């Protein structure tokens, strides 16, 4: 009886681990950063209300942001996590801080997608 219980335990444990590994693999595949995901996040989180592609509204344009972050080799992901100071129009940082509460909850792949999307607007 002990042997049957042991075999049953090992079988359940093995199945459980393989299911977790399969889920982990699927999660990893879903976490690949893309420009398209960045655009989707940008639009769904209403970033576009303050940041237009080619014109300053409340915040700097995506083109201006991309240009400055590329020129200065800035880290947008670190900024969106509030781990780096802004490189573009620091006077608006206090206004932007409220919105950083949204980006601070995002996965790294989501932030990388946002960064890719923003940087794709450099001229």
Secondary structure as the mmCIF struct_conf table of DSSP 4:
data_model
#
loop_
_struct_conf.conf_type_id
_struct_conf.id
_struct_conf.beg_label_comp_id
_struct_conf.beg_label_asym_id
_struct_conf.beg_label_seq_id
_struct_conf.end_label_comp_id
_struct_conf.end_label_asym_id
_struct_conf.end_label_seq_id
HELX_RH_AL_P HELX_RH_AL_P1 UNK A 2 UNK A 30
TURN_TY1_P TURN_TY1_P1 UNK A 31 UNK A 31
HELX_RH_AL_P HELX_RH_AL_P2 UNK A 35 UNK A 44
TURN_TY1_P TURN_TY1_P2 UNK A 45 UNK A 46
HELX_RH_3T_P HELX_RH_3T_P1 UNK A 47 UNK A 49
TURN_TY1_P TURN_TY1_P3 UNK A 50 UNK A 50
STRN STRN1 UNK A 51 UNK A 51
BEND BEND1 UNK A 53 UNK A 55
STRN STRN2 UNK A 56 UNK A 56
BEND BEND2 UNK A 57 UNK A 59
HELX_RH_AL_P HELX_RH_AL_P3 UNK A 62 UNK A 71
TURN_TY1_P TURN_TY1_P4 UNK A 72 UNK A 73
HELX_RH_AL_P HELX_RH_AL_P4 UNK A 76 UNK A 80
TURN_TY1_P TURN_TY1_P5 UNK A 81 UNK A 82
BEND BEND3 UNK A 83 UNK A 84
BEND BEND4 UNK A 87 UNK A 88
HELX_RH_3T_P HELX_RH_3T_P2 UNK A 90 UNK A 92
HELX_RH_AL_P HELX_RH_AL_P5 UNK A 93 UNK A 103
TURN_TY1_P TURN_TY1_P6 UNK A 104 UNK A 105
BEND BEND5 UNK A 106 UNK A 106
HELX_RH_AL_P HELX_RH_AL_P6 UNK A 108 UNK A 119
TURN_TY1_P TURN_TY1_P7 UNK A 120 UNK A 121
#
